[in-house]
Amino acid sequence: MKKLEPGTYQHYKGQKYLVIGTAKHSETLEEMVVYKALPDNDQSTMWVRPLKMFLEKVKIDGRMVPRFKKILTPSQTTP
Protein backbone atom coordinates (compact mmCIF):
# COMPACT_ATOMS: atom_id res chain seq x y z
CA MET A 1 0.00 0.00 0.00
CA LYS A 2 1.09 3.58 -0.64
CA LYS A 3 3.12 5.28 2.11
CA LEU A 4 1.52 8.41 3.56
CA GLU A 5 3.68 11.41 4.43
CA PRO A 6 2.83 13.51 7.48
CA GLY A 7 1.75 17.05 6.64
CA THR A 8 -1.28 19.16 5.77
CA TYR A 9 -4.08 17.58 3.75
CA GLN A 10 -7.35 18.99 2.47
CA HIS A 11 -10.57 16.95 2.50
CA TYR A 12 -12.63 17.13 -0.69
CA LYS A 13 -15.23 19.18 1.24
CA GLY A 14 -12.58 21.83 2.00
CA GLN A 15 -11.56 21.27 5.64
CA LYS A 16 -7.81 21.07 6.30
CA TYR A 17 -6.17 18.48 8.54
CA LEU A 18 -2.73 17.79 9.93
CA VAL A 19 -1.70 14.18 9.35
CA ILE A 20 0.42 13.13 12.31
CA GLY A 21 1.26 9.67 11.03
CA THR A 22 0.00 6.13 10.77
CA ALA A 23 -0.74 3.48 13.38
CA LYS A 24 -2.01 -0.08 13.44
CA HIS A 25 -5.40 -1.09 14.81
CA SER A 26 -4.74 -3.14 17.96
CA GLU A 27 -7.09 -5.99 17.03
CA THR A 28 -7.02 -6.18 13.23
CA LEU A 29 -3.57 -4.69 12.54
CA GLU A 30 -5.21 -2.56 9.83
CA GLU A 31 -3.10 0.48 8.94
CA MET A 32 -4.80 3.66 10.19
CA VAL A 33 -4.14 7.38 9.61
CA VAL A 34 -4.00 9.63 12.68
CA TYR A 35 -4.92 13.24 11.91
CA LYS A 36 -6.18 16.42 13.54
CA ALA A 37 -8.51 19.16 12.31
CA LEU A 38 -6.94 22.55 11.59
CA PRO A 39 -6.57 25.16 12.86
CA ASP A 40 -4.87 23.37 15.73
CA ASN A 41 -6.50 24.54 18.97
CA ASP A 42 -8.21 23.19 22.09
CA GLN A 43 -11.35 22.46 20.05
CA SER A 44 -9.51 20.45 17.36
CA THR A 45 -10.58 16.84 17.19
CA MET A 46 -8.20 13.93 16.66
CA TRP A 47 -9.38 11.44 14.04
CA VAL A 48 -8.42 7.95 12.93
CA ARG A 49 -9.37 6.55 9.53
CA PRO A 50 -8.27 3.42 7.68
CA LEU A 51 -5.36 4.23 5.34
CA LYS A 52 -7.14 2.60 2.41
CA MET A 53 -10.17 4.86 2.92
CA PHE A 54 -7.98 7.95 3.44
CA LEU A 55 -6.28 7.35 0.06
CA GLU A 56 -9.36 6.38 -1.95
CA LYS A 57 -11.19 8.49 -4.49
CA VAL A 58 -14.83 9.51 -4.10
CA LYS A 59 -17.38 10.42 -6.74
CA ILE A 60 -18.39 14.08 -6.57
CA ASP A 61 -20.62 15.66 -9.24
CA GLY A 62 -19.92 12.74 -11.56
CA ARG A 63 -16.13 12.79 -11.28
CA MET A 64 -13.68 10.92 -9.12
CA VAL A 65 -11.58 13.05 -6.75
CA PRO A 66 -9.21 12.12 -3.93
CA ARG A 67 -10.88 12.06 -0.51
CA PHE A 68 -7.79 13.89 0.84
CA LYS A 69 -5.01 15.66 -1.06
CA LYS A 70 -1.70 16.84 0.32
CA ILE A 71 -1.27 20.59 0.19
CA LEU A 72 1.75 22.79 0.68
CA THR A 73 1.65 25.29 3.49
CA PRO A 74 3.27 28.73 3.02
CA SER A 75 6.32 27.62 5.05
CA GLN A 76 6.82 24.70 2.64
CA THR A 77 6.87 26.93 -0.45
CA THR A 78 9.56 29.39 0.65
CA PRO A 79 13.24 28.46 0.26
PDB file of N, CA, C and O in Angstrom:
ATOM      1  N   MET A   1       0.844  -1.188   0.000  1.00  0.00           N
ATOM      2  CA  MET A   1       0.000   0.000   0.000  1.00  0.00           C
ATOM      3  C   MET A   1       0.885   1.247   0.000  1.00  0.00           C
ATOM      4  O   MET A   1       2.015   1.221   0.489  1.00  0.00           O
ATOM      5  N   LYS A   2       0.363   2.320  -0.547  1.00  0.00           N
ATOM      6  CA  LYS A   2       1.086   3.583  -0.644  1.00  0.00           C
ATOM      7  C   LYS A   2       1.449   4.120   0.741  1.00  0.00           C
ATOM      8  O   LYS A   2       0.655   4.042   1.678  1.00  0.00           O
ATOM      9  N   LYS A   3       2.661   4.667   0.851  1.00  0.00           N
ATOM     10  CA  LYS A   3       3.120   5.284   2.106  1.00  0.00           C
ATOM     11  C   LYS A   3       2.535   6.694   2.182  1.00  0.00           C
ATOM     12  O   LYS A   3       2.470   7.400   1.176  1.00  0.00           O
ATOM     13  N   LEU A   4       2.119   7.090   3.358  1.00  0.00           N
ATOM     14  CA  LEU A   4       1.518   8.407   3.559  1.00  0.00           C
ATOM     15  C   LEU A   4       2.489   9.291   4.322  1.00  0.00           C
ATOM     16  O   LEU A   4       2.960   8.921   5.397  1.00  0.00           O
ATOM     17  N   GLU A   5       2.786  10.455   3.767  1.00  0.00           N
ATOM     18  CA  GLU A   5       3.681  11.405   4.428  1.00  0.00           C
ATOM     19  C   GLU A   5       2.892  12.273   5.403  1.00  0.00           C
ATOM     20  O   GLU A   5       1.778  12.695   5.094  1.00  0.00           O
ATOM     21  N   PRO A   6       3.462  12.543   6.582  1.00  0.00           N
ATOM     22  CA  PRO A   6       2.831  13.512   7.482  1.00  0.00           C
ATOM     23  C   PRO A   6       2.778  14.883   6.804  1.00  0.00           C
ATOM     24  O   PRO A   6       3.579  15.165   5.913  1.00  0.00           O
ATOM     25  N   GLY A   7       1.858  15.714   7.214  1.00  0.00           N
ATOM     26  CA  GLY A   7       1.749  17.052   6.643  1.00  0.00           C
ATOM     27  C   GLY A   7       0.303  17.509   6.609  1.00  0.00           C
ATOM     28  O   GLY A   7      -0.565  16.907   7.242  1.00  0.00           O
ATOM     29  N   THR A   8       0.052  18.575   5.867  1.00  0.00           N
ATOM     30  CA  THR A   8      -1.277  19.164   5.775  1.00  0.00           C
ATOM     31  C   THR A   8      -2.013  18.596   4.564  1.00  0.00           C
ATOM     32  O   THR A   8      -1.484  18.562   3.453  1.00  0.00           O
ATOM     33  N   TYR A   9      -3.237  18.155   4.804  1.00  0.00           N
ATOM     34  CA  TYR A   9      -4.081  17.584   3.755  1.00  0.00           C
ATOM     35  C   TYR A   9      -5.420  18.307   3.759  1.00  0.00           C
ATOM     36  O   TYR A   9      -5.883  18.789   4.792  1.00  0.00           O
ATOM     37  N   GLN A  10      -6.033  18.370   2.578  1.00  0.00           N
ATOM     38  CA  GLN A  10      -7.351  18.987   2.475  1.00  0.00           C
ATOM     39  C   GLN A  10      -8.367  17.925   2.059  1.00  0.00           C
ATOM     40  O   GLN A  10      -8.162  17.199   1.087  1.00  0.00           O
ATOM     41  N   HIS A  11      -9.460  17.849   2.807  1.00  0.00           N
ATOM     42  CA  HIS A  11     -10.571  16.949   2.499  1.00  0.00           C
ATOM     43  C   HIS A  11     -11.307  17.511   1.287  1.00  0.00           C
ATOM     44  O   HIS A  11     -11.296  18.722   1.067  1.00  0.00           O
ATOM     45  N   TYR A  12     -11.938  16.662   0.513  1.00  0.00           N
ATOM     46  CA  TYR A  12     -12.628  17.130  -0.691  1.00  0.00           C
ATOM     47  C   TYR A  12     -13.736  18.136  -0.386  1.00  0.00           C
ATOM     48  O   TYR A  12     -14.156  18.869  -1.281  1.00  0.00           O
ATOM     49  N   LYS A  13     -14.217  18.188   0.856  1.00  0.00           N
ATOM     50  CA  LYS A  13     -15.233  19.177   1.236  1.00  0.00           C
ATOM     51  C   LYS A  13     -14.616  20.509   1.652  1.00  0.00           C
ATOM     52  O   LYS A  13     -15.338  21.475   1.899  1.00  0.00           O
ATOM     53  N   GLY A  14     -13.254  20.569   1.735  1.00  0.00           N
ATOM     54  CA  GLY A  14     -12.585  21.834   2.000  1.00  0.00           C
ATOM     55  C   GLY A  14     -11.840  21.948   3.314  1.00  0.00           C
ATOM     56  O   GLY A  14     -10.903  22.740   3.410  1.00  0.00           O
ATOM     57  N   GLN A  15     -12.220  21.187   4.334  1.00  0.00           N
ATOM     58  CA  GLN A  15     -11.562  21.271   5.642  1.00  0.00           C
ATOM     59  C   GLN A  15     -10.113  20.793   5.549  1.00  0.00           C
ATOM     60  O   GLN A  15      -9.815  19.838   4.831  1.00  0.00           O
ATOM     61  N   LYS A  16      -9.220  21.456   6.274  1.00  0.00           N
ATOM     62  CA  LYS A  16      -7.808  21.073   6.300  1.00  0.00           C
ATOM     63  C   LYS A  16      -7.498  20.297   7.578  1.00  0.00           C
ATOM     64  O   LYS A  16      -8.076  20.538   8.638  1.00  0.00           O
ATOM     65  N   TYR A  17      -6.561  19.353   7.436  1.00  0.00           N
ATOM     66  CA  TYR A  17      -6.173  18.479   8.541  1.00  0.00           C
ATOM     67  C   TYR A  17      -4.664  18.304   8.565  1.00  0.00           C
ATOM     68  O   TYR A  17      -4.001  18.354   7.529  1.00  0.00           O
ATOM     69  N   LEU A  18      -4.140  18.101   9.749  1.00  0.00           N
ATOM     70  CA  LEU A  18      -2.729  17.792   9.926  1.00  0.00           C
ATOM     71  C   LEU A  18      -2.603  16.293  10.144  1.00  0.00           C
ATOM     72  O   LEU A  18      -3.081  15.758  11.144  1.00  0.00           O
ATOM     73  N   VAL A  19      -1.951  15.613   9.192  1.00  0.00           N
ATOM     74  CA  VAL A  19      -1.700  14.182   9.349  1.00  0.00           C
ATOM     75  C   VAL A  19      -0.471  14.025  10.229  1.00  0.00           C
ATOM     76  O   VAL A  19       0.610  14.514   9.902  1.00  0.00           O
ATOM     77  N   ILE A  20      -0.650  13.339  11.342  1.00  0.00           N
ATOM     78  CA  ILE A  20       0.422  13.127  12.306  1.00  0.00           C
ATOM     79  C   ILE A  20       1.242  11.904  11.925  1.00  0.00           C
ATOM     80  O   ILE A  20       2.464  11.894  12.073  1.00  0.00           O
ATOM     81  N   GLY A  21       0.570  10.887  11.438  1.00  0.00           N
ATOM     82  CA  GLY A  21       1.264   9.670  11.030  1.00  0.00           C
ATOM     83  C   GLY A  21       0.288   8.526  10.880  1.00  0.00           C
ATOM     84  O   GLY A  21      -0.921   8.729  10.769  1.00  0.00           O
ATOM     85  N   THR A  22       0.830   7.315  10.877  1.00  0.00           N
ATOM     86  CA  THR A  22      -0.004   6.128  10.771  1.00  0.00           C
ATOM     87  C   THR A  22       0.193   5.259  12.010  1.00  0.00           C
ATOM     88  O   THR A  22       1.195   5.367  12.717  1.00  0.00           O
ATOM     89  N   ALA A  23      -0.776   4.413  12.246  1.00  0.00           N
ATOM     90  CA  ALA A  23      -0.737   3.482  13.376  1.00  0.00           C
ATOM     91  C   ALA A  23      -1.466   2.219  12.952  1.00  0.00           C
ATOM     92  O   ALA A  23      -2.154   2.204  11.931  1.00  0.00           O
ATOM     93  N   LYS A  24      -1.316   1.169  13.730  1.00  0.00           N
ATOM     94  CA  LYS A  24      -2.013  -0.079  13.436  1.00  0.00           C
ATOM     95  C   LYS A  24      -3.146  -0.283  14.444  1.00  0.00           C
ATOM     96  O   LYS A  24      -2.989  -0.025  15.637  1.00  0.00           O
ATOM     97  N   HIS A  25      -4.274  -0.744  13.944  1.00  0.00           N
ATOM     98  CA  HIS A  25      -5.403  -1.091  14.806  1.00  0.00           C
ATOM     99  C   HIS A  25      -4.960  -2.238  15.712  1.00  0.00           C
ATOM    100  O   HIS A  25      -4.359  -3.200  15.234  1.00  0.00           O
ATOM    101  N   SER A  26      -5.245  -2.153  16.994  1.00  0.00           N
ATOM    102  CA  SER A  26      -4.740  -3.136  17.961  1.00  0.00           C
ATOM    103  C   SER A  26      -5.299  -4.543  17.761  1.00  0.00           C
ATOM    104  O   SER A  26      -4.640  -5.518  18.123  1.00  0.00           O
ATOM    105  N   GLU A  27      -6.471  -4.667  17.204  1.00  0.00           N
ATOM    106  CA  GLU A  27      -7.086  -5.985  17.031  1.00  0.00           C
ATOM    107  C   GLU A  27      -6.886  -6.551  15.626  1.00  0.00           C
ATOM    108  O   GLU A  27      -6.589  -7.735  15.462  1.00  0.00           O
ATOM    109  N   THR A  28      -7.051  -5.696  14.617  1.00  0.00           N
ATOM    110  CA  THR A  28      -7.024  -6.185  13.234  1.00  0.00           C
ATOM    111  C   THR A  28      -5.691  -5.953  12.531  1.00  0.00           C
ATOM    112  O   THR A  28      -5.433  -6.526  11.473  1.00  0.00           O
ATOM    113  N   LEU A  29      -4.846  -5.110  13.124  1.00  0.00           N
ATOM    114  CA  LEU A  29      -3.567  -4.685  12.538  1.00  0.00           C
ATOM    115  C   LEU A  29      -3.741  -3.877  11.258  1.00  0.00           C
ATOM    116  O   LEU A  29      -2.783  -3.677  10.512  1.00  0.00           O
ATOM    117  N   GLU A  30      -4.964  -3.412  11.004  1.00  0.00           N
ATOM    118  CA  GLU A  30      -5.210  -2.562   9.833  1.00  0.00           C
ATOM    119  C   GLU A  30      -4.453  -1.249  10.006  1.00  0.00           C
ATOM    120  O   GLU A  30      -4.423  -0.675  11.095  1.00  0.00           O
ATOM    121  N   GLU A  31      -3.842  -0.781   8.921  1.00  0.00           N
ATOM    122  CA  GLU A  31      -3.100   0.485   8.935  1.00  0.00           C
ATOM    123  C   GLU A  31      -4.102   1.637   9.005  1.00  0.00           C
ATOM    124  O   GLU A  31      -5.036   1.707   8.206  1.00  0.00           O
ATOM    125  N   MET A  32      -3.899   2.539   9.968  1.00  0.00           N
ATOM    126  CA  MET A  32      -4.800   3.664  10.191  1.00  0.00           C
ATOM    127  C   MET A  32      -4.026   4.975  10.075  1.00  0.00           C
ATOM    128  O   MET A  32      -2.826   5.022  10.344  1.00  0.00           O
ATOM    129  N   VAL A  33      -4.722   6.036   9.675  1.00  0.00           N
ATOM    130  CA  VAL A  33      -4.144   7.378   9.609  1.00  0.00           C
ATOM    131  C   VAL A  33      -4.615   8.145  10.837  1.00  0.00           C
ATOM    132  O   VAL A  33      -5.803   8.140  11.162  1.00  0.00           O
ATOM    133  N   VAL A  34      -3.685   8.804  11.517  1.00  0.00           N
ATOM    134  CA  VAL A  34      -4.002   9.632  12.685  1.00  0.00           C
ATOM    135  C   VAL A  34      -3.871  11.082  12.237  1.00  0.00           C
ATOM    136  O   VAL A  34      -2.812  11.496  11.765  1.00  0.00           O
ATOM    137  N   TYR A  35      -4.947  11.855  12.383  1.00  0.00           N
ATOM    138  CA  TYR A  35      -4.917  13.241  11.911  1.00  0.00           C
ATOM    139  C   TYR A  35      -5.779  14.130  12.793  1.00  0.00           C
ATOM    140  O   TYR A  35      -6.629  13.658  13.549  1.00  0.00           O
ATOM    141  N   LYS A  36      -5.533  15.441  12.673  1.00  0.00           N
ATOM    142  CA  LYS A  36      -6.184  16.420  13.540  1.00  0.00           C
ATOM    143  C   LYS A  36      -6.712  17.571  12.693  1.00  0.00           C
ATOM    144  O   LYS A  36      -6.047  18.025  11.762  1.00  0.00           O
ATOM    145  N   ALA A  37      -7.908  18.037  13.024  1.00  0.00           N
ATOM    146  CA  ALA A  37      -8.508  19.160  12.313  1.00  0.00           C
ATOM    147  C   ALA A  37      -7.691  20.429  12.536  1.00  0.00           C
ATOM    148  O   ALA A  37      -7.157  20.655  13.621  1.00  0.00           O
ATOM    149  N   LEU A  38      -7.604  21.247  11.501  1.00  0.00           N
ATOM    150  CA  LEU A  38      -6.938  22.545  11.593  1.00  0.00           C
ATOM    151  C   LEU A  38      -8.000  23.629  11.521  1.00  0.00           C
ATOM    152  O   LEU A  38      -9.038  23.410  10.896  1.00  0.00           O
ATOM    153  N   PRO A  39      -7.786  24.794  12.137  1.00  0.00           N
ATOM    154  CA  PRO A  39      -6.572  25.160  12.863  1.00  0.00           C
ATOM    155  C   PRO A  39      -6.438  24.352  14.149  1.00  0.00           C
ATOM    156  O   PRO A  39      -7.423  23.932  14.756  1.00  0.00           O
ATOM    157  N   ASP A  40      -5.190  24.154  14.536  1.00  0.00           N
ATOM    158  CA  ASP A  40      -4.870  23.371  15.730  1.00  0.00           C
ATOM    159  C   ASP A  40      -5.147  24.212  16.972  1.00  0.00           C
ATOM    160  O   ASP A  40      -4.445  25.187  17.239  1.00  0.00           O
ATOM    161  N   ASN A  41      -6.171  23.832  17.727  1.00  0.00           N
ATOM    162  CA  ASN A  41      -6.497  24.540  18.970  1.00  0.00           C
ATOM    163  C   ASN A  41      -7.160  23.560  19.937  1.00  0.00           C
ATOM    164  O   ASN A  41      -7.262  22.369  19.643  1.00  0.00           O
ATOM    165  N   ASP A  42      -7.605  24.053  21.072  1.00  0.00           N
ATOM    166  CA  ASP A  42      -8.212  23.186  22.090  1.00  0.00           C
ATOM    167  C   ASP A  42      -9.474  22.482  21.597  1.00  0.00           C
ATOM    168  O   ASP A  42      -9.855  21.440  22.131  1.00  0.00           O
ATOM    169  N   GLN A  43     -10.116  23.043  20.586  1.00  0.00           N
ATOM    170  CA  GLN A  43     -11.347  22.463  20.052  1.00  0.00           C
ATOM    171  C   GLN A  43     -11.088  21.464  18.924  1.00  0.00           C
ATOM    172  O   GLN A  43     -12.016  20.792  18.472  1.00  0.00           O
ATOM    173  N   SER A  44      -9.835  21.358  18.466  1.00  0.00           N
ATOM    174  CA  SER A  44      -9.507  20.448  17.364  1.00  0.00           C
ATOM    175  C   SER A  44      -9.715  19.003  17.792  1.00  0.00           C
ATOM    176  O   SER A  44      -9.338  18.604  18.894  1.00  0.00           O
ATOM    177  N   THR A  45     -10.307  18.246  16.920  1.00  0.00           N
ATOM    178  CA  THR A  45     -10.577  16.840  17.194  1.00  0.00           C
ATOM    179  C   THR A  45      -9.536  15.964  16.524  1.00  0.00           C
ATOM    180  O   THR A  45      -9.148  16.212  15.383  1.00  0.00           O
ATOM    181  N   MET A  46      -9.083  14.934  17.237  1.00  0.00           N
ATOM    182  CA  MET A  46      -8.196  13.927  16.656  1.00  0.00           C
ATOM    183  C   MET A  46      -9.079  12.889  15.976  1.00  0.00           C
ATOM    184  O   MET A  46     -10.132  12.515  16.493  1.00  0.00           O
ATOM    185  N   TRP A  47      -8.634  12.427  14.806  1.00  0.00           N
ATOM    186  CA  TRP A  47      -9.383  11.444  14.043  1.00  0.00           C
ATOM    187  C   TRP A  47      -8.486  10.274  13.672  1.00  0.00           C
ATOM    188  O   TRP A  47      -7.263  10.405  13.606  1.00  0.00           O
ATOM    189  N   VAL A  48      -9.111   9.134  13.434  1.00  0.00           N
ATOM    190  CA  VAL A  48      -8.421   7.947  12.934  1.00  0.00           C
ATOM    191  C   VAL A  48      -9.283   7.398  11.802  1.00  0.00           C
ATOM    192  O   VAL A  48     -10.500   7.268  11.937  1.00  0.00           O
ATOM    193  N   ARG A  49      -8.636   7.080  10.688  1.00  0.00           N
ATOM    194  CA  ARG A  49      -9.365   6.550   9.535  1.00  0.00           C
ATOM    195  C   ARG A  49      -8.495   5.487   8.883  1.00  0.00           C
ATOM    196  O   ARG A  49      -7.274   5.643   8.844  1.00  0.00           O
ATOM    197  N   PRO A  50      -9.080   4.414   8.372  1.00  0.00           N
ATOM    198  CA  PRO A  50      -8.267   3.419   7.677  1.00  0.00           C
ATOM    199  C   PRO A  50      -7.486   4.056   6.520  1.00  0.00           C
ATOM    200  O   PRO A  50      -8.026   4.868   5.768  1.00  0.00           O
ATOM    201  N   LEU A  51      -6.219   3.679   6.389  1.00  0.00           N
ATOM    202  CA  LEU A  51      -5.362   4.234   5.341  1.00  0.00           C
ATOM    203  C   LEU A  51      -5.987   4.046   3.966  1.00  0.00           C
ATOM    204  O   LEU A  51      -5.975   4.965   3.147  1.00  0.00           O
ATOM    205  N   LYS A  52      -6.525   2.876   3.712  1.00  0.00           N
ATOM    206  CA  LYS A  52      -7.138   2.599   2.410  1.00  0.00           C
ATOM    207  C   LYS A  52      -8.253   3.603   2.111  1.00  0.00           C
ATOM    208  O   LYS A  52      -8.354   4.096   0.987  1.00  0.00           O
ATOM    209  N   MET A  53      -9.082   3.906   3.100  1.00  0.00           N
ATOM    210  CA  MET A  53     -10.171   4.862   2.924  1.00  0.00           C
ATOM    211  C   MET A  53      -9.626   6.285   2.757  1.00  0.00           C
ATOM    212  O   MET A  53     -10.142   7.058   1.950  1.00  0.00           O
ATOM    213  N   PHE A  54      -8.585   6.627   3.518  1.00  0.00           N
ATOM    214  CA  PHE A  54      -7.979   7.953   3.436  1.00  0.00           C
ATOM    215  C   PHE A  54      -7.475   8.220   2.018  1.00  0.00           C
ATOM    216  O   PHE A  54      -7.606   9.333   1.508  1.00  0.00           O
ATOM    217  N   LEU A  55      -6.899   7.202   1.386  1.00  0.00           N
ATOM    218  CA  LEU A  55      -6.282   7.350   0.062  1.00  0.00           C
ATOM    219  C   LEU A  55      -7.248   7.152  -1.103  1.00  0.00           C
ATOM    220  O   LEU A  55      -6.886   7.423  -2.248  1.00  0.00           O
ATOM    221  N   GLU A  56      -8.460   6.690  -0.839  1.00  0.00           N
ATOM    222  CA  GLU A  56      -9.364   6.380  -1.946  1.00  0.00           C
ATOM    223  C   GLU A  56      -9.940   7.629  -2.598  1.00  0.00           C
ATOM    224  O   GLU A  56      -9.874   8.733  -2.058  1.00  0.00           O
ATOM    225  N   LYS A  57     -10.504   7.412  -3.778  1.00  0.00           N
ATOM    226  CA  LYS A  57     -11.192   8.488  -4.493  1.00  0.00           C
ATOM    227  C   LYS A  57     -12.685   8.340  -4.260  1.00  0.00           C
ATOM    228  O   LYS A  57     -13.196   7.236  -4.071  1.00  0.00           O
ATOM    229  N   VAL A  58     -13.379   9.481  -4.276  1.00  0.00           N
ATOM    230  CA  VAL A  58     -14.828   9.506  -4.095  1.00  0.00           C
ATOM    231  C   VAL A  58     -15.460  10.202  -5.292  1.00  0.00           C
ATOM    232  O   VAL A  58     -14.837  11.055  -5.925  1.00  0.00           O
ATOM    233  N   LYS A  59     -16.689   9.837  -5.596  1.00  0.00           N
ATOM    234  CA  LYS A  59     -17.381  10.420  -6.742  1.00  0.00           C
ATOM    235  C   LYS A  59     -18.140  11.667  -6.301  1.00  0.00           C
ATOM    236  O   LYS A  59     -19.036  11.599  -5.460  1.00  0.00           O
ATOM    237  N   ILE A  60     -17.767  12.802  -6.880  1.00  0.00           N
ATOM    238  CA  ILE A  60     -18.394  14.084  -6.572  1.00  0.00           C
ATOM    239  C   ILE A  60     -18.819  14.727  -7.888  1.00  0.00           C
ATOM    240  O   ILE A  60     -17.991  14.929  -8.776  1.00  0.00           O
ATOM    241  N   ASP A  61     -20.095  15.047  -8.016  1.00  0.00           N
ATOM    242  CA  ASP A  61     -20.622  15.659  -9.243  1.00  0.00           C
ATOM    243  C   ASP A  61     -20.192  14.895 -10.492  1.00  0.00           C
ATOM    244  O   ASP A  61     -19.845  15.498 -11.507  1.00  0.00           O
ATOM    245  N   GLY A  62     -20.218  13.577 -10.411  1.00  0.00           N
ATOM    246  CA  GLY A  62     -19.920  12.744 -11.558  1.00  0.00           C
ATOM    247  C   GLY A  62     -18.457  12.505 -11.856  1.00  0.00           C
ATOM    248  O   GLY A  62     -18.133  11.831 -12.834  1.00  0.00           O
ATOM    249  N   ARG A  63     -17.563  13.039 -11.039  1.00  0.00           N
ATOM    250  CA  ARG A  63     -16.133  12.789 -11.285  1.00  0.00           C
ATOM    251  C   ARG A  63     -15.467  12.275 -10.026  1.00  0.00           C
ATOM    252  O   ARG A  63     -15.897  12.560  -8.909  1.00  0.00           O
ATOM    253  N   MET A  64     -14.412  11.516 -10.231  1.00  0.00           N
ATOM    254  CA  MET A  64     -13.675  10.919  -9.120  1.00  0.00           C
ATOM    255  C   MET A  64     -12.588  11.887  -8.643  1.00  0.00           C
ATOM    256  O   MET A  64     -11.779  12.367  -9.437  1.00  0.00           O
ATOM    257  N   VAL A  65     -12.583  12.161  -7.350  1.00  0.00           N
ATOM    258  CA  VAL A  65     -11.584  13.053  -6.753  1.00  0.00           C
ATOM    259  C   VAL A  65     -11.012  12.375  -5.512  1.00  0.00           C
ATOM    260  O   VAL A  65     -11.686  11.558  -4.885  1.00  0.00           O
ATOM    261  N   PRO A  66      -9.768  12.712  -5.154  1.00  0.00           N
ATOM    262  CA  PRO A  66      -9.209  12.125  -3.931  1.00  0.00           C
ATOM    263  C   PRO A  66      -9.994  12.590  -2.706  1.00  0.00           C
ATOM    264  O   PRO A  66     -10.399  13.749  -2.625  1.00  0.00           O
ATOM    265  N   ARG A  67     -10.205  11.682  -1.759  1.00  0.00           N
ATOM    266  CA  ARG A  67     -10.878  12.056  -0.508  1.00  0.00           C
ATOM    267  C   ARG A  67     -10.047  13.123   0.216  1.00  0.00           C
ATOM    268  O   ARG A  67     -10.595  14.095   0.736  1.00  0.00           O
ATOM    269  N   PHE A  68      -8.723  12.933   0.246  1.00  0.00           N
ATOM    270  CA  PHE A  68      -7.789  13.889   0.837  1.00  0.00           C
ATOM    271  C   PHE A  68      -6.663  14.131  -0.155  1.00  0.00           C
ATOM    272  O   PHE A  68      -6.225  13.204  -0.836  1.00  0.00           O
ATOM    273  N   LYS A  69      -6.189  15.377  -0.242  1.00  0.00           N
ATOM    274  CA  LYS A  69      -5.013  15.656  -1.064  1.00  0.00           C
ATOM    275  C   LYS A  69      -4.021  16.453  -0.233  1.00  0.00           C
ATOM    276  O   LYS A  69      -4.397  17.326   0.549  1.00  0.00           O
ATOM    277  N   LYS A  70      -2.751  16.136  -0.417  1.00  0.00           N
ATOM    278  CA  LYS A  70      -1.702  16.841   0.325  1.00  0.00           C
ATOM    279  C   LYS A  70      -1.565  18.239  -0.241  1.00  0.00           C
ATOM    280  O   LYS A  70      -1.563  18.427  -1.458  1.00  0.00           O
ATOM    281  N   ILE A  71      -1.452  19.214   0.635  1.00  0.00           N
ATOM    282  CA  ILE A  71      -1.272  20.594   0.190  1.00  0.00           C
ATOM    283  C   ILE A  71      -0.016  21.160   0.829  1.00  0.00           C
ATOM    284  O   ILE A  71       0.402  20.737   1.907  1.00  0.00           O
ATOM    285  N   LEU A  72       0.571  22.119   0.144  1.00  0.00           N
ATOM    286  CA  LEU A  72       1.749  22.789   0.679  1.00  0.00           C
ATOM    287  C   LEU A  72       1.303  23.974   1.512  1.00  0.00           C
ATOM    288  O   LEU A  72       0.418  24.731   1.114  1.00  0.00           O
ATOM    289  N   THR A  73       1.916  24.127   2.656  1.00  0.00           N
ATOM    290  CA  THR A  73       1.650  25.292   3.493  1.00  0.00           C
ATOM    291  C   THR A  73       2.621  26.389   3.083  1.00  0.00           C
ATOM    292  O   THR A  73       3.636  26.083   2.456  1.00  0.00           O
ATOM    293  N   PRO A  74       2.360  27.657   3.408  1.00  0.00           N
ATOM    294  CA  PRO A  74       3.274  28.732   3.024  1.00  0.00           C
ATOM    295  C   PRO A  74       4.721  28.479   3.445  1.00  0.00           C
ATOM    296  O   PRO A  74       5.639  28.840   2.709  1.00  0.00           O
ATOM    297  N   SER A  75       4.946  27.876   4.598  1.00  0.00           N
ATOM    298  CA  SER A  75       6.317  27.620   5.052  1.00  0.00           C
ATOM    299  C   SER A  75       7.004  26.562   4.192  1.00  0.00           C
ATOM    300  O   SER A  75       8.233  26.510   4.158  1.00  0.00           O
ATOM    301  N   GLN A  76       6.243  25.721   3.500  1.00  0.00           N
ATOM    302  CA  GLN A  76       6.824  24.695   2.641  1.00  0.00           C
ATOM    303  C   GLN A  76       7.162  25.232   1.257  1.00  0.00           C
ATOM    304  O   GLN A  76       7.899  24.582   0.516  1.00  0.00           O
ATOM    305  N   THR A  77       6.645  26.394   0.890  1.00  0.00           N
ATOM    306  CA  THR A  77       6.868  26.925  -0.449  1.00  0.00           C
ATOM    307  C   THR A  77       7.989  27.952  -0.502  1.00  0.00           C
ATOM    308  O   THR A  77       8.417  28.335  -1.591  1.00  0.00           O
ATOM    309  N   THR A  78       8.472  28.405   0.645  1.00  0.00           N
ATOM    310  CA  THR A  78       9.558  29.385   0.652  1.00  0.00           C
ATOM    311  C   THR A  78      10.894  28.684   0.860  1.00  0.00           C
ATOM    312  O   THR A  78      10.999  27.768   1.675  1.00  0.00           O
ATOM    313  N   PRO A  79      11.924  29.120   0.114  1.00  0.00           N
ATOM    314  CA  PRO A  79      13.241  28.462   0.258  1.00  0.00           C
ATOM    315  C   PRO A  79      13.918  28.751   1.573  1.00  0.00           C
ATOM    316  O   PRO A  79      15.022  28.264   1.819  1.00  0.00           O
TER     317      PRO A  79
END
